[in-house]
Amino acid sequence: MSKKIYELVDKLPKGGITVMALKSLDKFVPGQWENLVGFDQTIKAVTGETDPAMVQAIGERAITLFNDKGEGYQRALWLYQSVDSASGMLGTAALANRLGQDTFLGFLKNITPKPEKAQTIDLSVKLVTEIVAFCHINGIPGDSLGDFLKSLGDYSGESIMRMAALVSFDGVIPLGAEFSTKVLSSIKGMGPSDLDNNRTFKGVKDAIPGDNSKGKLAFMTESFESSKGWMDKFVADKGITQGGVVDGLSRFIEGSQSKLDYLGAFLDISAKYYEHTGVQTLARRLIERSYAEL
């Protein structure tokens, strides 16, 4: 890894589109997320320790654990970073596709992904990325779907904020309130070639369980179908609506209320919420483990 875990945490943005987008979801998951920036500051916040020597010892142990390739932390980081990067490419293509419909650049709509199909795969891949990253962080096989589903009830902090962003930005905004039903129906009608032509899938496909694209599609379908109930309940319990999400975003994204098709693409390009909260999740888990082992 070219980056050290402490450098990644130290350099997390304190503001900008990603942070503002995440903060806009606070009304749905109030008080759950604090934008912890800085490795030492995160150690103090997670453990309550203030003694400099203890903070240093915890940090050194966390760095050692992260650097150990026998652990899954580096792989989890790669997943969080890669799915955001690939999704950003989808956003660019989707935006080009939308512009192609509205301007003289009409030929673009013939060479860019169909937005709804692309969004379906994007959302499904991001969910599977969450599952696989969870497994790597916890040292269990990457196809341990049952363990992930059990853990969802205990998600909090940056982890629950990441899931709130997933259902809001990648589900509700581009696909509407019934996004989970649409996605499940769509993905069940897809074949391996649909995945092979998708940039988000190609960005992380080697990490998705399955011997080939057909097997990976089967795992993605099972994962989404198994998680659908939790997502539907989460959206209903938290009162997440398309209008509510857009209202929160409209405070800093001008014109978002009338341009939902552009908004989804803009968020894909600009809001790197998977990497941001993923780094925070990794730091928290490393610190918690290091503190327990000292």
N, C-alpha and C positions, 0 to 999 in steps of 0.2 A: 504494500500500500504506500502510495507516495505521500499521503497525508497521515498525520498522527491524530489519534482520537482527541487529545487535548487541544490541538490546533483547530480541529473541526468545531468543537464546542466553543472555543474562544472566538471564532470568527463567524458564528451564527449572526445573521442580521437582527438588529434590534427594531428595525422598521422596514418599510417597503411594502410591495404588493403582497408578498406571501404572509407577512405578519398581520397586515391589515385585513386580508381575507380571512385568516384564522380568527382574528379578534371579532370579526363580524358574526361569527357563529356562537359567540359567548352567550347570546340570548337563548340559545337552544340547550347548551350545556354550561350553565352559569358557574363560574368559579372553578372549573375543572382544569383550565390550562393557564399556566404561568410561563411566559417566554423566558425560560432560564438560559442565560448566555454567560459563558465563562466557566472553565472547568472547575476552578477552585470554588466559585460561587455555587455551582451545581452540587459539589460535594457537601458544602455546608448546608444547603437547602434540603438535600435528600437525607443526610445523616444527623443533622443538628449539631455536628461537631464544629468547634471554633478553634481548638488548639492547633496551631500551625504545624506542629510535628505530626499530629494525627492526620490532619488534612493531607499532608505530603505523603504519608505512608499509604493512605487510601488511594491517592492518585497514582502512586507508583505501582501499586498492585493492580489497579484498573488498567493501566497502560500495558503491563505485562500480560494480563489476560487477553486484551485486545490484540496484541502482537502475536499471540500463540496461534499458529495456523491450525492447530488441532482443535481449537474452539471454533464456533460458527459466527463470531461477531463481525469479522471482516466480510464474510459472505453476505451477511444481513445488510451491512452498509452498502455493499455493491448493489444489492437488490433495490434498496430505497433510492439510491442515486440513479440507477439505470432506468427504472420504470418512470421516474420523473423526466429524465432526458428523452426517452422514447415517446412519452406522452406529449412532450413539447413539440416534437416533430409532427405528431398527429394534429395538434392545435394549428400549426402553421399550414398543414395541408387542408384542414377543415376550413380555415379562414379563407384560403385561396379558393376553395370550392365554393364558398358562399359568395365571395366577390365575383367569381365566375358567373354566378347566376344573376347578379345585380348590375354588372357592367359589361362593356364590350369584350371583356376577356372571357367570353363564354366557353371557349375551348377548355378552360381549366376544369370545368365540371366533368369532363371526359377523362381526365388523367389523375384526378385526386379521389381519395376514398369517399364512398357514400357516407355522409355524416352519421346516420343512425347506426349503420352496421359497424362502422369504425368505433363509434362511442360504446356500443355494446361490448366489443372485444376489449376496448380500453378499460372499461369498468371491471370486466371479468378478470383481466390480467392483473389489474391493481389489487383486486381482492385476493387472488391466488398469491401474489407477491407478499401480501400481508401474512397469509398463512405460512408460506415457506420461510419468511424472515422470522416469524414467531418461533418456528421449529428450530431454526439455526441458533437463535438467541438462547433457547431453552435446552439445547443439546439433545433434541429428539429427531426422529426421521422426518424428512420434509413432506411426507404424505400423511402426517398424523392429524387428519382433519378433525377427528373426534376431540383430541386434546385442545385444539384451537377453539372449537365451538364451546367447550366447557369454560375456557378462559375468557370468552367475550363478556360474560357476566361480571367479571372482575376488572375489566378494562377501565382505566381512569387516566387523568392527567393528559399528557400528550398523546397517549395511545387512543383514548376515546375521542380526542379532538381530531385525530387522523381519520378515524372511522366516520365522524360527523362530516368532515370535509369530503370524504369519499362519496357518501350517499348524497350530500348536498350539491357539490360542484360537478361530480361525474355522473350523478343519477338524476336528482330532481330538476336541476337547471336545464340540462339539455334534453331530457326525456320525459319530464313531467312527474306528477305524483305517483303514477302507476309504473314507474321505471322498472321495478324489480320483475313485474309480470312481463313487461315488454322484453326485457333483456333475456329472461329465461326462455321465453317463447322463441326469440330470435336465435339464441345460441344453440338451442336444440335443433334448429333448422339449418345449421351451418355444417360445412364439411372441413376437412383438414386444409384444403387450399385457401379457404377464407382466412385462416390463421397465418398461413405461410406468406400471404400478401399484406399482412398488417405489421406496421413498424413497431408498435408497442410490444406485440408478441415476440417479434424477432429480437427485440432488445434484451429480453430475459428468458427466452425459450429454453436455454440450456439448464436453467434452474427449476423449471416446472416439471413435476413428476410425470413420467410417461416415456415409453421407449421411442415414440415417434409422434408426429403431429396428431394422429388419430388418438393415441393414448393421452396426450396432453389435453386435447379437446375434451375427452371423457372426464379427466380430472377437473378441468375448469367447470364443466357442466355440473358435476357432482358437488363441487365446492359452492357454486352459486346457489344451486337448489337447496343445499343444506343450510346455507347462511341466510336465505331469503326470509325466513320467518323472523330471525333476529332483526334484520334490516327493516322489515315492515313494521315490527313492533317499536323499534327505535324511532322511526320517523313519526309514527302515530303518537307515541308517548311524549316525544319532545315537541310535537306540534310543528314539525318541519314542513313548510310549504314552499312552492316555487316563489310566490309573492313575498313571503317572509325572508327567504334567502336573498332575493334580489334587492329588497328594501335595505338590507344590511350592507350589501355591496355598493348600492347606489350612492352611499355617502362619500365614496372615493373613486368610483368608476362612473364618470358622467355618461348619461344616456343608456345605462345598462337595462333600465326597465323596459325600453322599447326595442332592444336589440339582443334578445336572448340567444339567437343563433351566433352572433358575434361574441357574446359574453362567454359562452362555454369554451370557444376556441381561445379567447383572450386568457382565460384562467389556465387552460392547458399550457399555454406558452409562458405565462408570467408567474403563476403561483406554484412554487416548488414545495408544496406542503408535505409531500411524502419524505423528501430528503430532510427537510427542516425538523419535522417531528420525529423522523426516524433516528436522526443523530441524537436527539434528546432522549428517546427511548433507550438507545444503546448506552448512552452515558449513565442513565439512571440504573439500568440493569447491571452494568459493570460496577458501579459504585456500591450498589446494594450488596452484590456478591462479595466485593472486596472488603467491605466493612464487616460482613458476617464472618469472613475467613481470617481476619486479623485477631 
